[in-house]
Protein backbone atom coordinates (compact mmCIF):
# COMPACT_ATOMS: atom_id res chain seq x y z
CA UNK A 1 0.00 0.00 0.00
CA UNK A 2 1.38 3.47 -0.90
CA UNK A 3 0.71 6.72 0.90
CA UNK A 4 2.13 9.91 -0.72
CA UNK A 5 5.14 8.10 -2.19
CA UNK A 6 5.90 6.10 0.98
CA UNK A 7 5.28 2.41 1.46
CA UNK A 8 2.85 1.80 4.32
CA UNK A 9 3.04 -1.72 5.71
CA UNK A 10 -0.02 -3.47 7.06
CA UNK A 11 2.14 -4.76 9.93
CA UNK A 12 2.45 -1.91 12.46
CA UNK A 13 5.47 -3.02 14.50
CA UNK A 14 9.14 -3.08 13.60
CA UNK A 15 11.79 -5.15 15.38
CA UNK A 16 15.50 -4.69 14.80
CA UNK A 17 17.55 -7.88 14.94
CA UNK A 18 21.29 -8.26 14.48
CA UNK A 19 22.58 -11.44 12.80
CA UNK A 20 25.99 -12.63 11.67
CA UNK A 21 27.18 -12.09 8.12
CA UNK A 22 26.95 -15.85 7.52
CA UNK A 23 23.33 -15.95 8.70
CA UNK A 24 22.45 -12.95 6.51
CA UNK A 25 24.11 -14.58 3.50
CA UNK A 26 22.10 -17.75 4.10
CA UNK A 27 18.87 -15.76 4.43
CA UNK A 28 19.57 -13.90 1.20
CA UNK A 29 20.32 -17.22 -0.53
CA UNK A 30 16.92 -18.53 0.63
CA UNK A 31 15.28 -15.45 -0.88
CA UNK A 32 17.07 -16.03 -4.19
CA UNK A 33 16.40 -19.77 -4.39
CA UNK A 34 12.96 -20.22 -2.88
CA UNK A 35 9.50 -18.67 -2.63
CA UNK A 36 10.37 -15.88 -0.21
CA UNK A 37 10.19 -12.30 -1.46
CA UNK A 38 12.37 -10.75 1.24
CA UNK A 39 14.42 -11.62 4.29
CA UNK A 40 11.69 -9.96 6.35
CA UNK A 41 9.21 -12.53 5.00
CA UNK A 42 11.46 -15.31 6.29
CA UNK A 43 11.82 -13.67 9.70
CA UNK A 44 8.04 -13.10 10.00
CA UNK A 45 7.39 -16.74 9.07
CA UNK A 46 9.98 -17.94 11.60
CA UNK A 47 8.37 -15.82 14.32
CA UNK A 48 4.88 -17.11 13.42
CA UNK A 49 6.10 -20.72 13.52
CA UNK A 50 7.90 -20.12 16.84
CA UNK A 51 4.75 -18.67 18.40
CA UNK A 52 2.59 -21.48 17.02
CA UNK A 53 4.97 -24.10 18.42
CA UNK A 54 5.42 -22.48 21.83
CA UNK A 55 2.09 -20.78 22.49
CA UNK A 56 0.25 -24.02 23.09
CA UNK A 57 -3.47 -24.29 22.73
CA UNK A 58 -5.40 -27.51 22.80
CA UNK A 59 -4.36 -31.09 23.41
CA UNK A 60 -1.56 -31.28 20.83
CA UNK A 61 2.00 -30.00 20.66
CA UNK A 62 3.89 -29.24 17.49
CA UNK A 63 7.48 -30.49 17.29
CA UNK A 64 10.32 -30.07 14.84
CA UNK A 65 11.49 -33.30 13.28
CA UNK A 66 14.85 -33.63 11.55
CA UNK A 67 15.08 -36.66 9.26
CA UNK A 68 17.76 -37.85 6.84
CA UNK A 69 17.13 -36.88 3.20
CA UNK A 70 16.84 -40.55 2.26
CA UNK A 71 14.03 -41.04 4.78
CA UNK A 72 12.21 -37.95 3.48
CA UNK A 73 12.52 -39.29 -0.08
CA UNK A 74 11.07 -42.64 1.01
CA UNK A 75 8.20 -40.87 2.77
CA UNK A 76 7.55 -38.74 -0.31
CA UNK A 77 7.43 -41.93 -2.42
CA UNK A 78 4.81 -43.33 -0.03
CA UNK A 79 2.96 -40.04 -0.26
CA UNK A 80 2.99 -40.17 -4.09
CA UNK A 81 1.43 -43.64 -3.85
CA UNK A 82 -1.49 -42.21 -1.88
CA UNK A 83 -0.49 -43.27 1.64
CA UNK A 84 -1.56 -39.90 3.04
CA UNK A 85 -2.67 -36.43 1.98
CA UNK A 86 0.49 -34.65 3.14
CA UNK A 87 3.92 -35.40 4.56
CA UNK A 88 2.79 -34.12 7.98
CA UNK A 89 -0.24 -36.41 7.83
CA UNK A 90 1.91 -39.41 6.86
CA UNK A 91 4.29 -38.78 9.76
CA UNK A 92 1.31 -38.49 12.15
CA UNK A 93 -0.02 -41.85 10.88
CA UNK A 94 3.38 -43.51 11.31
CA UNK A 95 3.75 -42.14 14.87
CA UNK A 96 0.18 -43.12 15.76
CA UNK A 97 0.74 -46.68 14.51
CA UNK A 98 4.05 -46.89 16.37
CA UNK A 99 2.42 -45.68 19.59
CA UNK A 100 -0.53 -48.07 19.27
CA UNK A 101 1.84 -50.98 18.64
CA UNK A 102 3.96 -50.06 21.65
CA UNK A 103 0.94 -49.66 23.95
CA UNK A 104 -0.44 -52.98 22.71
CA UNK A 105 2.85 -54.76 23.49
CA UNK A 106 2.99 -53.21 26.96
CA UNK A 107 -0.63 -54.22 27.64
CA UNK A 108 0.19 -57.83 26.64
CA UNK A 109 3.20 -57.84 28.99
CA UNK A 110 1.07 -56.55 31.87
CA UNK A 111 -1.57 -59.18 31.10
CA UNK A 112 1.10 -61.95 31.11
CA UNK A 113 2.47 -60.73 34.46
CA UNK A 114 -1.03 -60.69 35.97
CA UNK A 115 -1.73 -64.22 34.70
CA UNK A 116 1.51 -65.48 36.29
CA UNK A 117 0.53 -64.11 39.71
N, C-alpha and C positions, 0 to 999 in steps of 0.2 A: 504494500500500500504506500502511495506517495503523498506527501503533504508539503506543498510549496517547495518542491525540489529536493526534499529530504525523505529518506526512507523511514517509515514509521512501522516498527515491528508490532505484531499482535501480542508478543510476549513482553510484559512490562518490566521484567527484572533482568539486570545484567550482573554476572558474576565474573570476576577476573581470576584466572587460574594460571599459575606458572608451571610449565612442564619442561623437561629436558629437550635438547635439540634432537636427540634420537627419537623421543616420543613424538615430537612435532613432525619430524620427517615421516614417521610411520603413519601418523594421522593423515598427512597430505597424500601419501601413497594410497591410502584407503579411499580418499576422495577421488583420486585419479582413476583407480582401478575398479571401483564398485559404484553402487547406486547413490552414494551420498553426494549432496550438492556442495556442502561446506564442512569444515572441521566443526563448526558450531552445531551442525546437525548431528554429528557423531557424538559430541559431548551431551547434547540434549537427550539423545536416545540412551546413552549410557546412564545418565541420571534417572531417566524414567524407569529403566530396567532395574537399577539399584533400589529405587523406591518400591517398585512392585515386589521385588524379592525380599526386602527387609521390612516393609510396612504390611505385616501379615493381617489378612482378613480371611475368615473362614477356616475350614478344617484342613486345608492343604498348604503345603509349603513348596515354593519353587526353589530348585537347586541348579547349580551349574554342573554340567557333566562333560568331562574331557575324555574323549575316546580316540584311539588310534585311527588314522585315516582309513586303514584297511577295514576296520570294523564299521565305520561310517559308510564305506562303499558297499559292504555286505548288507547293511540295513537299508540302504537306498535301493539295492537290487530287490530285496524283499518288498519294499514299498512299491516299486514299479510293477511287481507281480500282484499287487492288490492286497497285501497283508494288512494295510492300515491306510488311513486317509492322510496322515502326515507323519513325519519323522518323530515328532513329539508324541503323537498317539501310539506309534509302534513301540517306542521306548516305554511308555506307560503300560502297554499290554505285556511286554516282556517282564517288567518289574512286578506287575500284578501276578503273573503266572509263577514267577520265581517265589514270591512271597507266599502264595497259596500252597505251592509245593512244599516249601519249608515248614509252614504251619501244619500241613497235613502229616509230614514226617514226625514232627514233634508231638502231635496228638497221638500218633500210633505208638511212639515210644512211651508216652505217659500211660496209655492204655495197657501196654505190655507190662510195665512196672506195677500197675494196679492189679493185674491178673496174677502176677507172681506172688503178691502179698497175700 
